[in-house]
């Protein structure tokens, strides 16, 4: 499988981005973001989450983005292919990422809906 291959599962208002065809959350953190492109948000969250957790053995990121009344509900976490892992440590790292105002602003700017020029 090429390193740049990601599975994208879209079901109505929900998009799931994962490395594996069947996404599994062994841990996750949720946050809401302003309405934007679900796929762009998912890729940005995935990249930043990977940067923070790449030393976690067996980690495979999973990001779920769902449209809701307040914008987007983002569930970020992942699958861990190990018998034991530091779950609380991983959740704290992802929570810090999801609550960082600078990062959230960058995601929103990158994923903002763009108007098509006529």
N, CA, C and O atoms as a GROMACS GRO file, in nm:
protein
  472
    1UNK      N    1   0.085  -0.118   0.000
    1UNK     CA    2   0.000   0.000   0.000
    1UNK      C    3   0.090   0.124   0.000
    1UNK      O    4   0.180   0.135   0.083
    2UNK      N    5   0.067   0.217  -0.091
    2UNK     CA    6   0.146   0.339  -0.093
    2UNK      C    7   0.130   0.417   0.038
    2UNK      O    8   0.024   0.412   0.101
    3UNK      N    9   0.233   0.489   0.078
    3UNK     CA   10   0.229   0.564   0.204
    3UNK      C   11   0.127   0.677   0.201
    3UNK      O   12   0.080   0.720   0.306
    4UNK      N   13   0.092   0.725   0.081
    4UNK     CA   14  -0.001   0.837   0.074
    4UNK      C   15  -0.146   0.792   0.056
    4UNK      O   16  -0.233   0.875   0.029
    5UNK      N   17  -0.173   0.663   0.070
    5UNK     CA   18  -0.309   0.614   0.053
    5UNK      C   19  -0.386   0.622   0.184
    5UNK      O   20  -0.344   0.569   0.287
    6UNK      N   21  -0.499   0.690   0.179
    6UNK     CA   22  -0.586   0.702   0.295
    6UNK      C   23  -0.726   0.659   0.256
    6UNK      O   24  -0.773   0.692   0.148
    7UNK      N   25  -0.791   0.586   0.343
    7UNK     CA   26  -0.929   0.546   0.320
    7UNK      C   27  -1.021   0.659   0.364
    7UNK      O   28  -1.009   0.711   0.475
    8UNK      N   29  -1.112   0.696   0.277
    8UNK     CA   30  -1.208   0.802   0.306
    8UNK      C   31  -1.346   0.740   0.294
    8UNK      O   32  -1.387   0.699   0.185
    9UNK      N   33  -1.417   0.735   0.405
    9UNK     CA   34  -1.552   0.679   0.409
    9UNK      C   35  -1.650   0.792   0.436
    9UNK      O   36  -1.644   0.856   0.541
   10UNK      N   37  -1.740   0.818   0.341
   10UNK     CA   38  -1.839   0.924   0.357
   10UNK      C   39  -1.977   0.861   0.367
   10UNK      O   40  -2.019   0.785   0.280
   11UNK      N   41  -2.046   0.895   0.476
   11UNK     CA   42  -2.182   0.845   0.499
   11UNK      C   43  -2.266   0.965   0.542
   11UNK      O   44  -2.270   1.000   0.660
   12UNK      N   45  -2.335   1.026   0.447
   12UNK     CA   46  -2.416   1.143   0.478
   12UNK      C   47  -2.330   1.260   0.522
   12UNK      O   48  -2.243   1.305   0.447
   13UNK      N   49  -2.353   1.308   0.642
   13UNK     CA   50  -2.278   1.422   0.696
   13UNK      C   51  -2.148   1.381   0.765
   13UNK      O   52  -2.076   1.466   0.817
   14UNK      N   53  -2.118   1.252   0.766
   14UNK     CA   54  -2.001   1.202   0.838
   14UNK      C   55  -1.893   1.156   0.740
   14UNK      O   56  -1.921   1.085   0.644
   15UNK      N   57  -1.769   1.198   0.767
   15UNK     CA   58  -1.653   1.156   0.690
   15UNK      C   59  -1.553   1.094   0.786
   15UNK      O   60  -1.526   1.150   0.892
   16UNK      N   61  -1.499   0.978   0.749
   16UNK     CA   62  -1.397   0.913   0.831
   16UNK      C   63  -1.272   0.894   0.746
   16UNK      O   64  -1.278   0.837   0.637
   17UNK      N   65  -1.160   0.942   0.796
   17UNK     CA   66  -1.031   0.929   0.730
   17UNK      C   67  -0.945   0.836   0.813
   17UNK      O   68  -0.923   0.860   0.932
   18UNK      N   69  -0.896   0.729   0.751
   18UNK     CA   70  -0.814   0.632   0.824
   18UNK      C   71  -0.717   0.563   0.730
   18UNK      O   72  -0.736   0.565   0.608
   19UNK      N   73  -0.616   0.504   0.785
   19UNK     CA   74  -0.519   0.427   0.706
   19UNK      C   75  -0.579   0.292   0.668
   19UNK      O   76  -0.557   0.243   0.557
   20UNK      N   77  -0.654   0.233   0.759
   20UNK     CA   78  -0.710   0.099   0.738
   20UNK      C   79  -0.852   0.107   0.685
   20UNK      O   80  -0.924   0.202   0.717
   21UNK      N   81  -0.894   0.010   0.605
   21UNK     CA   82  -1.030   0.011   0.550
   21UNK      C   83  -1.139   0.012   0.656
   21UNK      O   84  -1.245   0.072   0.637
   22UNK      N   85  -1.113  -0.054   0.769
   22UNK     CA   86  -1.208  -0.054   0.879
   22UNK      C   87  -1.147   0.029   0.992
   22UNK      O   88  -1.053  -0.014   1.059
   23UNK      N   89  -1.202   0.149   1.011
   23UNK     CA   90  -1.148   0.240   1.112
   23UNK      C   91  -1.189   0.194   1.252
   23UNK      O   92  -1.302   0.148   1.274
   24UNK      N   93  -1.095   0.207   1.345
   24UNK     CA   94  -1.124   0.170   1.484
   24UNK      C   95  -1.062   0.274   1.576
   24UNK      O   96  -0.946   0.312   1.561
   25UNK      N   97  -1.142   0.321   1.671
   25UNK     CA   98  -1.094   0.416   1.770
   25UNK      C   99  -1.061   0.341   1.899
   25UNK      O  100  -1.151   0.296   1.969
   26UNK      N  101  -0.932   0.327   1.929
   26UNK     CA  102  -0.892   0.273   2.059
   26UNK      C  103  -0.886   0.386   2.162
   26UNK      O  104  -0.891   0.361   2.282
   27UNK      N  105  -0.875   0.507   2.115
   27UNK     CA  106  -0.886   0.627   2.198
   27UNK      C  107  -0.927   0.741   2.106
   27UNK      O  108  -0.903   0.736   1.986
   28UNK      N  109  -0.989   0.844   2.163
   28UNK     CA  110  -1.026   0.960   2.084
   28UNK      C  111  -1.057   1.079   2.173
   28UNK      O  112  -1.079   1.065   2.294
   29UNK      N  113  -1.058   1.196   2.111
   29UNK     CA  114  -1.094   1.322   2.174
   29UNK      C  115  -1.186   1.394   2.077
   29UNK      O  116  -1.166   1.385   1.956
   30UNK      N  117  -1.286   1.464   2.128
   30UNK     CA  118  -1.380   1.536   2.042
   30UNK      C  119  -1.367   1.687   2.061
   30UNK      O  120  -1.334   1.735   2.169
   31UNK      N  121  -1.394   1.759   1.953
   31UNK     CA  122  -1.396   1.905   1.956
   31UNK      C  123  -1.486   1.952   1.844
   31UNK      O  124  -1.513   1.879   1.748
   32UNK      N  125  -1.535   2.076   1.856
   32UNK     CA  126  -1.613   2.135   1.749
   32UNK      C  127  -1.531   2.245   1.682
   32UNK      O  128  -1.455   2.317   1.747
   33UNK      N  129  -1.550   2.256   1.552
   33UNK     CA  130  -1.484   2.358   1.472
   33UNK      C  131  -1.588   2.427   1.386
   33UNK      O  132  -1.697   2.375   1.366
   34UNK      N  133  -1.555   2.545   1.334
   34UNK     CA  134  -1.647   2.613   1.242
   34UNK      C  135  -1.666   2.528   1.115
   34UNK      O  136  -1.580   2.447   1.080
   35UNK      N  137  -1.777   2.550   1.047
   35UNK     CA  138  -1.806   2.475   0.925
   35UNK      C  139  -1.697   2.501   0.822
   35UNK      O  140  -1.654   2.615   0.802
   36UNK      N  141  -1.653   2.394   0.756
   36UNK     CA  142  -1.546   2.402   0.656
   36UNK      C  143  -1.548   2.271   0.577
   36UNK      O  144  -1.637   2.188   0.594
   37UNK      N  145  -1.450   2.254   0.492
   37UNK     CA  146  -1.436   2.130   0.416
   37UNK      C  147  -1.399   2.017   0.512
   37UNK      O  148  -1.296   2.022   0.580
   38UNK      N  149  -1.484   1.916   0.518
   38UNK     CA  150  -1.459   1.804   0.611
   38UNK      C  151  -1.329   1.732   0.578
   38UNK      O  152  -1.253   1.696   0.668
   39UNK      N  153  -1.303   1.711   0.449
   39UNK     CA  154  -1.182   1.638   0.410
   39UNK      C  155  -1.056   1.717   0.441
   39UNK      O  156  -0.957   1.661   0.489
   40UNK      N  157  -1.058   1.846   0.416
   40UNK     CA  158  -0.941   1.929   0.447
   40UNK      C  159  -0.914   1.933   0.598
   40UNK      O  160  -0.800   1.924   0.642
   41UNK      N  161  -1.021   1.945   0.677
   41UNK     CA  162  -1.005   1.943   0.823
   41UNK      C  163  -0.948   1.809   0.866
   41UNK      O  164  -0.855   1.804   0.946
   42UNK      N  165  -1.003   1.701   0.815
   42UNK     CA  166  -0.959   1.566   0.853
   42UNK      C  167  -0.810   1.547   0.825
   42UNK      O  168  -0.736   1.494   0.908
   43UNK      N  169  -0.765   1.590   0.706
   43UNK     CA  170  -0.624   1.574   0.673
   43UNK      C  171  -0.534   1.661   0.761
   43UNK      O  172  -0.426   1.617   0.802
   44UNK      N  173  -0.576   1.782   0.792
   44UNK     CA  174  -0.496   1.869   0.877
   44UNK      C  175  -0.484   1.813   1.018
   44UNK      O  176  -0.376   1.811   1.077
   45UNK      N  177  -0.597   1.767   1.073
   45UNK     CA  178  -0.596   1.709   1.208
   45UNK      C  179  -0.510   1.584   1.209
   45UNK      O  180  -0.431   1.564   1.301
   46UNK      N  181  -0.524   1.501   1.107
   46UNK     CA  182  -0.445   1.378   1.098
   46UNK      C  183  -0.295   1.408   1.096
   46UNK      O  184  -0.218   1.345   1.167
   47UNK      N  185  -0.255   1.505   1.014
   47UNK     CA  186  -0.113   1.540   1.005
   47UNK      C  187  -0.058   1.588   1.139
   47UNK      O  188   0.048   1.544   1.182
   48UNK      N  189  -0.130   1.678   1.204
   48UNK     CA  190  -0.082   1.732   1.331
   48UNK      C  191  -0.084   1.627   1.441
   48UNK      O  192   0.006   1.623   1.526
   49UNK      N  193  -0.185   1.542   1.439
   49UNK     CA  194  -0.192   1.434   1.539
   49UNK      C  195  -0.075   1.338   1.519
   49UNK      O  196  -0.014   1.293   1.616
   50UNK      N  197  -0.044   1.306   1.394
   50UNK     CA  198   0.068   1.216   1.366
   50UNK      C  199   0.199   1.276   1.417
   50UNK      O  200   0.283   1.204   1.473
   51UNK      N  201   0.217   1.405   1.397
   51UNK     CA  202   0.341   1.469   1.443
   51UNK      C  203   0.358   1.456   1.594
   51UNK      O  204   0.471   1.443   1.643
   52UNK      N  205   0.248   1.460   1.667
   52UNK     CA  206   0.255   1.451   1.814
   52UNK      C  207   0.265   1.308   1.865
   52UNK      O  208   0.316   1.285   1.974
   53UNK      N  209   0.216   1.211   1.788
   53UNK     CA  210   0.210   1.073   1.838
   53UNK      C  211   0.291   0.973   1.757
   53UNK      O  212   0.276   0.852   1.777
   54UNK      N  213   0.377   1.019   1.668
   54UNK     CA  214   0.448   0.926   1.582
   54UNK      C  215   0.543   0.832   1.657
   54UNK      O  216   0.582   0.729   1.602
   55UNK      N  217   0.579   0.866   1.780
   55UNK     CA  218   0.664   0.776   1.858
   55UNK      C  219   0.583   0.666   1.927
   55UNK      O  220   0.640   0.574   1.985
   56UNK      N  221   0.451   0.675   1.920
   56UNK     CA  222   0.364   0.575   1.983
   56UNK      C  223   0.360   0.450   1.894
   56UNK      O  224   0.306   0.453   1.784
   57UNK      N  225   0.417   0.345   1.943
   57UNK     CA  226   0.430   0.221   1.865
   57UNK      C  227   0.292   0.166   1.824
   57UNK      O  228   0.204   0.151   1.909
   58UNK      N  229   0.275   0.135   1.696
   58UNK     CA  230   0.153   0.076   1.645
   58UNK      C  231   0.040   0.174   1.620
   58UNK      O  232  -0.074   0.133   1.596
   59UNK      N  233   0.070   0.305   1.625
   59UNK     CA  234  -0.034   0.407   1.610
   59UNK      C  235  -0.072   0.427   1.464
   59UNK      O  236   0.014   0.439   1.377
   60UNK      N  237  -0.202   0.430   1.439
   60UNK     CA  238  -0.257   0.460   1.308
   60UNK      C  239  -0.369   0.562   1.329
   60UNK      O  240  -0.471   0.529   1.390
   61UNK      N  241  -0.354   0.685   1.278
   61UNK     CA  242  -0.453   0.790   1.304
   61UNK      C  243  -0.588   0.763   1.238
   61UNK      O  244  -0.596   0.707   1.129
   62UNK      N  245  -0.693   0.805   1.307
   62UNK     CA  246  -0.830   0.800   1.255
   62UNK      C  247  -0.895   0.933   1.291
   62UNK      O  248  -0.889   0.978   1.406
   63UNK      N  249  -0.958   0.996   1.192
   63UNK     CA  250  -1.027   1.123   1.215
   63UNK      C  251  -1.167   1.113   1.156
   63UNK      O  252  -1.184   1.076   1.040
   64UNK      N  253  -1.265   1.146   1.238
   64UNK     CA  254  -1.405   1.148   1.195
   64UNK      C  255  -1.453   1.293   1.204
   64UNK      O  256  -1.438   1.358   1.307
   65UNK      N  257  -1.511   1.342   1.094
   65UNK     CA  258  -1.562   1.479   1.091
   65UNK      C  259  -1.708   1.472   1.048
   65UNK      O  260  -1.742   1.418   0.943
   66UNK      N  261  -1.794   1.530   1.132
   66UNK     CA  262  -1.938   1.525   1.105
   66UNK      C  263  -1.997   1.665   1.114
   66UNK      O  264  -1.968   1.741   1.207
   67UNK      N  265  -2.080   1.698   1.017
   67UNK     CA  266  -2.149   1.828   1.021
   67UNK      C  267  -2.252   1.824   1.133
   67UNK      O  268  -2.322   1.725   1.152
   68UNK      N  269  -2.260   1.935   1.207
   68UNK     CA  270  -2.358   1.947   1.314
   68UNK      C  271  -2.409   2.091   1.313
   68UNK      O  272  -2.362   2.173   1.234
   69UNK      N  273  -2.504   2.122   1.401
   69UNK     CA  274  -2.563   2.256   1.404
   69UNK      C  275  -2.460   2.366   1.430
   69UNK      O  276  -2.473   2.476   1.376
   70UNK      N  277  -2.358   2.337   1.510
   70UNK     CA  278  -2.259   2.438   1.545
   70UNK      C  279  -2.138   2.438   1.451
   70UNK      O  280  -2.042   2.513   1.475
   71UNK      N  281  -2.140   2.358   1.346
   71UNK     CA  282  -2.029   2.353   1.252
   71UNK      C  283  -1.986   2.211   1.224
   71UNK      O  284  -2.058   2.135   1.159
   72UNK      N  285  -1.868   2.175   1.274
   72UNK     CA  286  -1.815   2.041   1.255
   72UNK      C  287  -1.781   1.978   1.390
   72UNK      O  288  -1.717   2.042   1.474
   73UNK      N  289  -1.823   1.856   1.408
   73UNK     CA  290  -1.782   1.778   1.525
   73UNK      C  291  -1.666   1.690   1.479
   73UNK      O  292  -1.683   1.607   1.390
   74UNK      N  293  -1.550   1.707   1.540
   74UNK     CA  294  -1.430   1.634   1.502
   74UNK      C  295  -1.394   1.535   1.612
   74UNK      O  296  -1.379   1.573   1.728
   75UNK      N  297  -1.381   1.410   1.574
   75UNK     CA  298  -1.334   1.305   1.666
   75UNK      C  299  -1.198   1.261   1.615
   75UNK      O  300  -1.188   1.204   1.506
   76UNK      N  301  -1.095   1.287   1.693
   76UNK     CA  302  -0.958   1.254   1.653
   76UNK      C  303  -0.898   1.156   1.751
   76UNK      O  304  -0.911   1.171   1.872
   77UNK      N  305  -0.834   1.056   1.697
   77UNK     CA  306  -0.771   0.954   1.781
   77UNK      C  307  -0.710   0.851   1.690
   77UNK      O  308  -0.645   0.884   1.590
   78UNK      N  309  -0.730   0.727   1.726
   78UNK     CA  310  -0.675   0.627   1.637
   78UNK      C  311  -0.676   0.487   1.690
   78UNK      O  312  -0.728   0.455   1.797
   79UNK      N  313  -0.614   0.407   1.608
   79UNK     CA  314  -0.603   0.264   1.635
   79UNK      C  315  -0.460   0.238   1.682
   79UNK      O  316  -0.364   0.294   1.629
   80UNK      N  317  -0.447   0.152   1.782
   80UNK     CA  318  -0.316   0.115   1.834
   80UNK      C  319  -0.302  -0.036   1.819
   80UNK      O  320  -0.377  -0.113   1.879
   81UNK      N  321  -0.206  -0.077   1.740
   81UNK     CA  322  -0.180  -0.219   1.722
   81UNK      C  323  -0.073  -0.265   1.820
   81UNK      O  324   0.039  -0.301   1.781
   82UNK      N  325  -0.109  -0.263   1.946
   82UNK     CA  326  -0.022  -0.308   2.054
   82UNK      C  327  -0.110  -0.358   2.168
   82UNK      O  328  -0.223  -0.312   2.183
   83UNK      N  329  -0.059  -0.450   2.246
   83UNK     CA  330  -0.139  -0.504   2.356
   83UNK      C  331  -0.166  -0.399   2.463
   83UNK      O  332  -0.275  -0.392   2.519
   84UNK      N  333  -0.065  -0.316   2.490
   84UNK     CA  334  -0.079  -0.210   2.589
   84UNK      C  335  -0.023  -0.082   2.532
   84UNK      O  336   0.072  -0.083   2.454
   85UNK      N  337  -0.084   0.030   2.571
   85UNK     CA  338  -0.033   0.159   2.528
   85UNK      C  339  -0.075   0.264   2.630
   85UNK      O  340  -0.171   0.243   2.704
   86UNK      N  341  -0.005   0.377   2.635
   86UNK     CA  342  -0.037   0.484   2.731
   86UNK      C  343  -0.158   0.566   2.684
   86UNK      O  344  -0.143   0.674   2.627
   87UNK      N  345  -0.277   0.514   2.710
   87UNK     CA  346  -0.400   0.575   2.660
   87UNK      C  347  -0.418   0.718   2.710
   87UNK      O  348  -0.446   0.808   2.630
   88UNK      N  349  -0.402   0.740   2.839
   88UNK     CA  350  -0.420   0.876   2.894
   88UNK      C  351  -0.319   0.974   2.835
   88UNK      O  352  -0.354   1.089   2.807
   89UNK      N  353  -0.196   0.931   2.818
   89UNK     CA  354  -0.093   1.015   2.759
   89UNK      C  355  -0.134   1.055   2.616
   89UNK      O  356  -0.124   1.172   2.579
   90UNK      N  357  -0.180   0.959   2.538
   90UNK     CA  358  -0.222   0.985   2.400
   90UNK      C  359  -0.342   1.080   2.397
   90UNK      O  360  -0.345   1.174   2.317
   91UNK      N  361  -0.440   1.057   2.484
   91UNK     CA  362  -0.558   1.144   2.489
   91UNK      C  363  -0.519   1.287   2.528
   91UNK      O  364  -0.572   1.383   2.471
   92UNK      N  365  -0.427   1.302   2.623
   92UNK     CA  366  -0.384   1.435   2.665
   92UNK      C  367  -0.312   1.507   2.551
   92UNK      O  368  -0.333   1.627   2.531
   93UNK      N  369  -0.229   1.436   2.477
   93UNK     CA  370  -0.158   1.497   2.364
   93UNK      C  371  -0.255   1.544   2.256
   93UNK      O  372  -0.240   1.654   2.202
   94UNK      N  373  -0.355   1.462   2.225
   94UNK     CA  374  -0.452   1.499   2.122
   94UNK      C  375  -0.544   1.610   2.173
   94UNK      O  376  -0.578   1.701   2.097
   95UNK      N  377  -0.583   1.605   2.300
   95UNK     CA  378  -0.666   1.711   2.357
   95UNK      C  379  -0.594   1.846   2.351
   95UNK      O  380  -0.655   1.947   2.316
   96UNK      N  381  -0.466   1.848   2.386
   96UNK     CA  382  -0.388   1.972   2.379
   96UNK      C  383  -0.385   2.025   2.235
   96UNK      O  384  -0.395   2.146   2.213
   97UNK      N  385  -0.372   1.936   2.140
   97UNK     CA  386  -0.374   1.974   1.999
   97UNK      C  387  -0.509   2.033   1.961
   97UNK      O  388  -0.515   2.138   1.896
   98UNK      N  389  -0.616   1.966   1.999
   98UNK     CA  390  -0.751   2.008   1.961
   98UNK      C  391  -0.792   2.140   2.029
   98UNK      O  392  -0.878   2.211   1.977
   99UNK      N  393  -0.732   2.172   2.144
   99UNK     CA  394  -0.767   2.295   2.216
   99UNK      C  395  -0.676   2.413   2.184
   99UNK      O  396  -0.702   2.525   2.228
  100UNK      N  397  -0.570   2.390   2.108
  100UNK     CA  398  -0.474   2.497   2.076
  100UNK      C  399  -0.538   2.598   1.981
  100UNK      O  400  -0.572   2.563   1.868
  101UNK      N  401  -0.555   2.724   2.025
  101UNK     CA  402  -0.623   2.824   1.941
  101UNK      C  403  -0.548   2.854   1.810
  101UNK      O  404  -0.612   2.877   1.708
  102UNK      N  405  -0.417   2.853   1.812
  102UNK     CA  406  -0.339   2.880   1.691
  102UNK      C  407  -0.360   2.770   1.589
  102UNK      O  408  -0.379   2.796   1.470
  103UNK      N  409  -0.357   2.647   1.635
  103UNK     CA  410  -0.378   2.532   1.546
  103UNK      C  411  -0.519   2.531   1.491
  103UNK      O  412  -0.540   2.508   1.372
  104UNK      N  413  -0.616   2.555   1.576
  104UNK     CA  414  -0.756   2.557   1.531
  104UNK      C  415  -0.778   2.666   1.426
  104UNK      O  416  -0.851   2.645   1.329
  105UNK      N  417  -0.716   2.781   1.445
  105UNK     CA  418  -0.729   2.890   1.349
  105UNK      C  419  -0.666   2.851   1.215
  105UNK      O  420  -0.721   2.880   1.109
  106UNK      N  421  -0.550   2.785   1.220
  106UNK     CA  422  -0.484   2.740   1.097
  106UNK      C  423  -0.572   2.640   1.023
  106UNK      O  424  -0.587   2.649   0.901
  107UNK      N  425  -0.630   2.543   1.096
  107UNK     CA  426  -0.720   2.445   1.033
  107UNK      C  427  -0.838   2.514   0.967
  107UNK      O  428  -0.872   2.484   0.852
  108UNK      N  429  -0.899   2.608   1.039
  108UNK     CA  430  -1.017   2.678   0.986
  108UNK      C  431  -0.982   2.758   0.861
  108UNK      O  432  -1.058   2.760   0.765
  109UNK      N  433  -0.867   2.823   0.862
  109UNK     CA  434  -0.824   2.902   0.747
  109UNK      C  435  -0.797   2.811   0.627
  109UNK      O  436  -0.838   2.842   0.515
  110UNK      N  437  -0.727   2.701   0.649
  110UNK     CA  438  -0.694   2.608   0.541
  110UNK      C  439  -0.818   2.542   0.481
  110UNK      O  440  -0.825   2.521   0.360
  111UNK      N  441  -0.915   2.509   0.567
  111UNK     CA  442  -1.031   2.431   0.523
  111UNK      C  443  -1.154   2.516   0.492
  111UNK      O  444  -1.260   2.461   0.462
  112UNK      N  445  -1.141   2.648   0.499
  112UNK     CA  446  -1.256   2.734   0.475
  112UNK      C  447  -1.316   2.708   0.336
  112UNK      O  448  -1.243   2.680   0.241
  113UNK      N  449  -1.447   2.717   0.328
  113UNK     CA  450  -1.514   2.699   0.199
  113UNK      C  451  -1.468   2.812   0.106
  113UNK      O  452  -1.462   2.928   0.145
  114UNK      N  453  -1.436   2.775  -0.014
  114UNK     CA  454  -1.391   2.873  -0.112
  114UNK      C  455  -1.502   2.898  -0.213
  114UNK      O  456  -1.572   2.807  -0.257
  115UNK      N  457  -1.516   3.025  -0.249
  115UNK     CA  458  -1.618   3.060  -0.348
  115UNK      C  459  -1.560   3.036  -0.487
  115UNK      O  460  -1.443   3.062  -0.512
  116UNK      N  461  -1.644   2.985  -0.575
  116UNK     CA  462  -1.602   2.957  -0.712
  116UNK      C  463  -1.626   3.082  -0.796
  116UNK      O  464  -1.735   3.138  -0.796
  117UNK      N  465  -1.523   3.124  -0.867
  117UNK     CA  466  -1.536   3.242  -0.954
  117UNK      C  467  -1.614   3.203  -1.079
  117UNK      O  468  -1.588   3.100  -1.140
  118UNK      N  469  -1.708   3.288  -1.117
  118UNK     CA  470  -1.791   3.257  -1.235
  118UNK      C  471  -1.730   3.312  -1.360
  118UNK      O  472  -1.787   3.296  -1.468
   0.00000   0.00000   0.00000
